[in-house]
C-alpha cells in the first residue's frame, strides 16, 4: 500500500503538444460513445504546471505525443458508472489493433480532462511498447459513482445487481472490448499494492478476454500479514499514517484537490515519541481524527479475526482464473510481503491448470518500479536488479497480449540475498529444500542440534511498555521502508532483547522457503507479544579490506547484523485468531507461528543470529501485558511491566523451523 500520491506535473511542453481528439469508431464501424467533455485544470495542477517550466519532462512529452486520451463513465450491472481514462496509441487502426492494459486504483486516475495527461502510467518500457492503457477509479473513489468499501469482500453473485471488484472488472472489460475502436480483444491487468489487490480480484471468474494478470505487492489479508496487522498485532504506525489521509470522507464523485494527501501534523518528527504519548487507541480516532476516519473506527471495533476481517481475505476466493498470472513481490517489503507469497500459493492450489509464476526480488514495497534495486538500507545486492524485472514484465505482457515470443518464465524467479543472484525454480519452495531447526541454547548459542539439558532452563528479560524496543533507528513519522534490511546491533545491546548466535559457519548455509517459530515461553503477566528476528552477522573483520577501499567509498561491514526476516506475534492468538486467550502467569506455554519466506545464503565465516523480544514499536502497537478483551480499549493503568521467559531444554525446545537448500556438493 502506498500512502503517497504525487499529482503529476503538466509542463508547458506537454501543453504545447495538445492534439485533436477525433471521434473513434468501434470495431463494427459504429461510433463509440463520446468522451466526456474536457474539464478545466484544477488550481493545484495549474500551479504545478508553472513550476515545471524550466525542465520539461521527456517521458510526459512522449506520452502526450504518442497517445490520444478519452474519458468515459462505464456503466456497471447495477447502474453505477465508473470513471475511466483510456489512452489509445495514435497509430491504432483496423490494420493495427492494440490490446488493453488496465489498472484499477483507489488512488485517483488524475489528471482529469481529455487535454491533461499524466507523467506516466506504467513502466517506461510498456509505454514505449504500446498498449491501450486503461486507468479506472474504483467504485466510490474520486470520479466514480457508488459506495467505496475497503478491501471489498468477494461475494457469490445471486442476483443481476450483485457486485464486487470481480464483477466491476468483468463489466469494464465487456464494455471496453465492445466499444473502444481498434482493440485486438485481449486484456491485461496490472497493479501494485492496493491496485495489486484489484488486479487479483479482477482475475477471479476471469472474463474471456482477460489473458494476463500481474498482481504486484498485492494485499491479501489485512489481519494475518498485510499492512494493518501481523498475526493480529496491530501495525500502528502504518495504519495511523495511511488512514489519516486515505480514510477522510469526501464528496462523491469529486476531483482531488491539493490537500488530498496532506500529511497528518504529528507536532514532532519522532513517531516513537508521538505514539508513546498519543493516548489510548480507543480514543485515537476521536482525539486525532475528530471522529472523521470511519475505517480506523472499524479497526478498533474488530480486534479479533471475526467475519469483518475474514470477508476481506481474498485468498479463498482466488478461483476460476483462466488468465496467465505473474505475481511479484519484494523480500524487503514492509507493507505487503505476506500478500504475494500467499497469493501465489493460493492460485497454485486452487487453479491447477493456470499458468502461475512468481517473481521475488530484493525490493522494498514496489521498489522494482523505481531506482536501480542494487541496495536497500544496510544491504547491497551487487547489481541493478530492477532492469532484469522490467524486461521480464514487458515480455510477459507482449507474449500473452501481442503474440510476442514466449519468455519461458520460470515457475519461480527468486533473488538469493547474501549470494546476490536471481535463481530459477520449477516450484516454490524449491523441491530440493529440506526441513531443519535452529535451536536456542544456553549462553546465547544457536545450533541445528537440539538441546540436551533435561532441566527447565530458560532466559528472561523485563518487558516495559513504557520503554518499548524500537523497530528502527530511523527518526520520522512515515513508516520506515528500509528497516527490513537494517543493522540490528542497536537492538542487540538492549537488555530486553535476547540474542542467540551460531558459531562461525564452516560452509555456506542457504535457507529457501517458509519459516516457523516455535517458542516455549512464560510471563509474569497475562498477555505478551513475541518478535522473532533472523539475522546475518558478518565476520568481526572483513578480509582484504584496505584504506583504498575506504577512500573508494566502500564500507567495512565487520560485525554488521543485517536483518533477513522479522515477524511479530500477538500471544493471545496462539490457539485461535478468533478467540484470544490469556496466559497463566508463570506457566510454560508453547507459541507457534508462521514467518514469511526467505531466500538467503549465510556465507562461510558468517554467523546465523536469532533475536527474541516482545515489542517492535511503533511499527507494532504496545501490548499492555495485562489481558484485556480488546487491546484497543486498554486503559493506561492496564500497561504493566512483565518478566518474560524463553525456555530451551529437551522437554521445551525453542527453535525456528527453517527450510534448507543443500548445495550441489552436499
Secondary structure, 3 states (H helix, E strand, C coil): CCCCCCCCCCCHHHHHCCCCCCCCECCCCCECCCCCCCCCCCHHHHHHHHHCCCCCCHHHHHHHHHEEEEEEEEECCCCCEEEEEEEEECCCECCECEEEEEEEECCCCCCCCCCCCCCCCCCHHHHHHCCEEEEEECCCCCCCCCCCCCCCCCCCCCCCCCCCHHHHHHHHHHHHHHHCCCEEEEEEEEEECHHHHHHHHHHCCCCCCEEEEEEECCCCCCCCCCCCEECCEECHHHHHHHHHHHCECCCCCCCCCCCCCCCCCCCCCCHHHHHHCCCCHHHHHHHHHCCCEHHHHHHHHCCCCCHHHHCCCCHHHCCCCCCEEEEEEECCCCCCHHHHHHHHHHHHHHCCCCCEEEEEECCCCCHHHCCCCCEECCEECCCCHHHHHHHHHHHHHHHHHHCCCCCCCCCEEEEEECCCEEEEECCCCCCCCEEEEEEECHHHEEECCCCCCCCCCEEEEEECHHHCCECCCCCCCCCCCCHHHCECHHHHCCCCCEEEECCCCCCCEEEEEEEEEEEEEEECCCCCEEEEEEEEECCCCCCCCCHHHHHCCCCCCCCCEEEEEEEEEEHHHCCCCCCCCCCCCCCCEEEEEEEEEEEEEECCCCEEEEEEECCCECCCCCCCCCCCCCHHHCCHHHCCCEEEEEECCCCCCCEEEEEECCCCCC
